[in-house]
Amino acid sequence: MKVNRYSEAGAFLQATESWLAAAEVENSVILNIARSIADGSRNLREPPYFAAAIDGDEIVCCAARTPPHVLLITDGSSRGLAALAGDVFDAMGSLPGVVGPHSGPAAFAAAWLPRAGGRGSVRMRQRLYKIERVDAGLAKMDGRLREGTPRDRDLALRWCTAFAREAVPNHPSDVEDTVDRHLKYRTLYFWDDGRPVTMCASPAGSARINLVYTPPDLRRRGYATAAVAALSRQLLESGGRYCCLYADLANPISNSIYRRIGYRPVCDFEEYEFAAR
């Protein structure tokens, strides 16, 4: 078992893209991050980390990180994930956490903690969903989906900040970069019912929806359902074979909304947090 580390996103994609694409939905975040760095649409303050564990001539798992965020891993064998843990330790020495599908994060943590010390605990469990056709029986909602514009920037910053505090409170937040990138690439949307009532987005070059946020006083009115359904339909009608998104398993409302639209589970993800004892 060996680990190949890549200093450039383009080199990482050249070596691993076809392997990652074999489980395209499951690996969509890693693929989108690597592609957006390679094409220059995502700028980083610190060098990224990309690596693949190789058994013979076969890739068995991959990892990516854009500091200060957690490490992203693919599914893989325990030996491959242990090899990645060793290489990440050599490259960085410490990590805030790791996220990935199936039992991968637990296997990575089991190899990481004896090297790095401290303790690991599950911080979040998410379900990855996929849709190929929006349910035609959804109730009609007043309002419409519209693209965000520079005039929406202040509102988007407030809502993205609120989203981060609520959905991922322990994660580093790049709110201004996130909002400005979505506005630049025209991938930020609002459900507008006389005024913006729900926000959602789809990262450039991705068939994934994220940043779904409705202010507390406007919830339980169907706005999020309408927004996600409309954006999902738009992405599919523009040529996408599928659309995907993540839902926190601790939030039954969001999971029920997505299933009502027509999303179906692909697999579950776990995020481990690493901390000093």
N, C-alpha and C positions, 0 to 999 in steps of 0.2 A: 504494500500500500504506500502510495506517495501522494503528496499534495503539490499541485501546481498553483502558484500565486501569480496574479496578474496586476500590474500597476496601471494598466489602461483598460477602460471599459470595452473599447473596441476589440482588444486582444482577448478579453474574457468572452465576449460574444462570439468571436470567431471560433473559439475552442469549444464553447458549451451551448450555443444557441439552439442547435438542432436537438440536443439532449433535453434542454429545458422545455422546448416547445412540444416534446412528446407528452408532457403533462402541463399544457399551456395555461389552463385555468389555475391550477394549483401553484404554478410558478409565475403568475402574471405580475406580481409586484417586483420580484427580482428582475424579470425581463424588462419591465417598464423603466425601472431605475437605471439599469445598465444602458438601455437604448437612449434614454433622455440625457445621460451623461455623455454618451458617445456622439450624439448629434448636436451637443452644445446647448440644448434647451434647459438643462439643469446645471446650475453652477454651485460648486461646493466650496466651503471655507477650509476644509481639511481634505487630504487625500483619501479616496475610498479604499476599501479592501474588497478584493474579489479572489475567490479560490475554488478549486475543484479537487476532490479526492479521487484518485485514479487507482484502480485495481487491475494490474496488467495493462491492457490498452483501453479499459472501459471506465467511463465516469460512473461513480457510484453516488455522489452527492456534491452539492455546491453550497457556497456561502457568499454573502455580500454584506457590506456595512458602509454606511455613510455617517461617520462620526458627527455629532455625539449620540446618534440613535443606536438602538439595539441591533444585534446581529440577526440577519435573515438567513435561514437555512432551508434547504429542500428536504424532502423525504430521503432516506438513505439507510444503509446498513449501520449497525452500531460501530463496526470497525472503521468505516469511512467517516462517521461523525466524530469518533475519537481522534482520528488523524487530523480532521479539521480543527478540533479543539486544541490540539498540540500546536498547530500552525498559527492559530489565532493568538494563543498565549505568547508564542515567540514574537509575533508581529506587534502585539498591543499590550500584553501583560495584564490588562483588566478589561472588563466588559460590564455595562449596566444590565444586560440581559440578552436573551435569545428568543426568537419566535420562529415557528415553523409548523408544518402539518404533522398529523398523526402523533406518533410517539417520539419523533425526532428531537424535540427540545429536551425531553427527559433523558434520552441517551447522550445528548451533547452535555447536559449538566452533569451527568454521572462521570464523564471524562474531564470536564472542566474544573470542577470543584477541588479534586485532589491536587491539581496543579496550582490553581489560583487561591485556594483557601476560601474562607467565608461560608456563606450559606445560600441556597437557592430555594425559591418558592414560586408557585404558580401565581402570576399576577392577573392574568386574563385568559379566558377561553372564548374563542370566536368560532363561528360557523361560516364557511365559505359557501355562497350560493351562486347558482348559475341559471340564466334564463335564455330561452331561444325564441319564445313567443309570449307576448303580454296577454294576460287573460282578457278576452273580449267582453266578459260580463261585468267588468268593474263599473261601479256607479259613476256617473258624470259629476264633475265638480265645477263650481264657478271658478273663473280665473283661467290663467294660461301659463305655460312654461315660456320664459323668455331668457335670453342671454344676458348675463351681467355686463355692465358697461363701467367705464372709469367713474361715472357718477355714483355707482354703488360701492365704491371702494371703502369708504368709512363704515358703512353698514356691514360689508363683508368682513372687515377687520374685527368689528365687535362680535359678530356671530361666529367667526372662526375661533376667536379667543374663548368665547363661551363654550363652543363645541369641544375645544381642547381641554378645558377645565372639567367638563362633564364626562367626556368619553375616554380621554387618555390623560388623567391628571398628573401622572408621574412621568410623562414623556417630555423631552425637550420640545419646544414649540417654535417653529419658524413661520409665524403667522404672516408677517409682511411678505416674505419671500413666496409663501404659498399663494396668497391672494394675488400678488403681482404677476406670478407665473400663470395662474389661471386666467387673469384678465388679458395678459399678453397673447395667450394662445386660444382665447375665446372658449374656454372650457368651464366657466362658472355660470350657474343658472339659478334663477329664482322662479318659484311659483308666485304669480302676481294676481291678487284678487283685489284690485284697486290700490294695492300697495304690496310690497314684498312680504310674504308670510312664511315661506320655507326656502332654504338654500340647499343646493346640491351641486356636485361637480363630477367631472370625468377627466382624469389626467390625460394630457395630450398623448396620442398614440396608443391609448389603452381602451379596452372594452370594459372598464371597471368604473363603478360609481362610488364616490366617497363624499365626505363632508356633508352628510345629510343632517340638517339642523332646522328645527322649528322652535322659536322662543316658547318658554313654558306657558305663557298666557294664550298662545294660539294652538296648543296641542289638542289632540282628540277631536279634530274637526275634519280629518281626511286630507289635509294639505300635503303631508309627507307622502302619503300613498299616491296622490295625484302627481306630485312632482317626480317621484322615482319612476312611476309607471310611464309618464310622458318622456322622460329622458331615456329610459330603457327602450321605449318604442323608437325614439329618434335614432339611437345608436344602432339598433337592429335594422331599421329601414335605410340607414346610410351605408349598409353593406356588411355590418358585423354579423358574424356567425352566432355569436352569443354575447351576453353581457353578464358581468359578475359583480359581487359585492360581499362585504363582510358584515356580520352582525354579532354583537356581544351576546353571548349566551346568557348573561345575567339580565338581559333586557328582553323580556318576553314580548313586549309590544312591538319592537322593531322586527323581531323574528316573525311575528304573525302578519305584520304589514307586508313583508317581502314575500311570504308564502302566498298571501292573498293576490298579489300581483302576478304570480306565476313562477317565482324563483324556487328552485329545488336544491337541496343540500348536495355539495360535492364532497367535503370533508371538514373535519374540525382542526383548528389551530390552537396551540397553546403558547403562551408567552411566559417565560421564566424570568424572574428578577434575581440578580445577584447582588449580595450585600455583604459587608464585613460582619463578622460575628459580634 
